Amino acid sequence: MARTERLLEKARALFPELHRETVRPIRTVEPVFRDGRYGAEAAEDFRNRTLSTGDSVVLDFGDHETGYLTIRFSSEGAHPDAPVWIRVRFAERLSEFYENAEEYAGWISKAWIQETQAHLDVLPCEVTFPRRYAFRYVKLEVLDCSTRFSLKVEGAEATAVSSADESALSPCTSADPELVELDRIAVRTLHECMQRVFEDGPKRDRRLWMGDLRLEALVSYETYHADAMVKQGLYLFAGDTDADGQIASNLFIAPQIEADDGRMFDYSLFFTTALRDYYARTGDREALEDLYETAMHQVKLAEELLGPDGVIRDSDVMGWCFVDWNLGLNKQASAQGIYLYALQAAAELAEWKGDPELAASMRKRHADGVRAVREALLDTARGVFVSGAAGQVSWASQCWLVLGGAFASREEAAAALLSLEQDKNAEGMVTPYMYHHYIQALIDAGLEEKAKAVLKEYWGGMAADGADTFFELYRPGHPDESPYGGTIVNSYCHAWSCAPAYFIRHYQW
């Protein structure tokens, strides 16, 4: 690793204050699964109930919260002659209560599963659970209780935490009620992910990921205006790279700042594009001077993967380039599009830095990259780009090559994007992260009304499914899908899903 303490010190100075709010349950509910949907029915207030072995109660806090839970217990009956053994489960969505943690066998650690157990040795008592949880619902289960007495829950409250400053939040001015509601959920999603850094998700992984930071920054520019947090994230990534100077895909910030050992082609290049976006927004000359060389170096490293034909070489190494959570997706064409996208950003940075020769060089490399990919991967008969040795056609490939400027005209780009709807063999998209780029590609191709319709249909589908915050993974008709081997570790509040607030506000929908 290569650490630059000067940059890390500047990052440390930008850690935000966490705002705290006390939140209490609004009702007691009984989870139900009916007609293929999860829901909740009102139940007897928890304060009016006594609980014995095998009993449970579900508290509804009314919205997604990230924070620390405190519960006050008492007893009823004879003097307690033994501890009470309880399990506490936290859920972002009611569906999580229908999953058995013991049956999970996926590749992500089951330690992420949000549940804990406690023994109440003396009653009455107050218990504050030390771990931070992400939840709307809390289920208390009595695993064992003496028959001489019953347990009572006297009260519960959560100390919710976020660095989002509500006084800085700009209002949504859309006249479309459906878009206003999608904006509200998207803003709540960002709010929950704004902790000491822009986390990817408050449930899991609770880290600063480069791909998420870039999209969170775009939404923040339109909502909370937390420019200092964006700057902090850029300095953190630049302050701890690998020995070759490549940006990590993600960072840990506790117990100290440390880059993960994972590297991804696209996430490293997104440092360059994120700096471009930040400087265009702020004109922060200090940041440009401090981070410019790191940003331009990511482009240089990417060029080492160019083949003799001028196109990024394909790879079968898992995770070499993320693009989307789709294991069947070939990433070569998308990687070329992302490389071209970064070259455009690098040219702008060089102009702002006062290096017109390098800016011209970046524009030439972009033109060369466009020519190369059109010669190597464009299927002229179908008007789409293919990817990999098998010539795969995918939504991701077309989107990223639109964003990278590889199509000769908006009309050609629009035709390629629209043709995907008729191609049942085209590899599809599975995350809101990829849908963000699809919507941007539609806009860039002159299909703004279609982009708005897609946003309403896709994110509106999550809203119709009861989303308080938008999910990490969403594929209509596939509610049980997970890239981790089990939905119990899926994140239902994820930063890369807050796109509606950006598009609605930025394009004045």
Secondary structure, DSSP 8 states (H G I E B T S, - for coil): -EE-HHHHHHHHTT----EEEEE---EEEEEEEETTEEEEEE---GGG--B-TT-EEEEEEEEEEEEEEEEEEEEEES---S-EEEEEEEESSGGGGGS-GGG---SS-GGGS-EEEEEE-SSSEEEE--S-EEEEEEEEEEEE--TTEEEEEEEEEEEEEE---GGG------S-HHHHHHHHHHHHHHHHHBSSSB-S-TTTT-SEEHHHHHHHHHHHHHTT--HHHHHHHHHHHHHEE-TT----SEEE-SSS-EE-S---HHHHHHHHHHHHHHHHHH--HHHHHHHHHHHHHHHHHHHTTB-TTSSB----STTSS-SSS-TT---HHHHHHHHHHHHHHHHHHHHHHT-HHHHHHHHHHHHHHHHHHHHHHEETTTTEE-BTTTTB-BHHHHHHHHHTT-SSSHHHHHHHHHHGGG-TTSB---SHHHHHHHHHHHHHTT-HHHHHHHHHHHHHHHHHTT-SS--S---TT-TT--TTS-GGG--SS-GGG-HHHHHHHHTT-
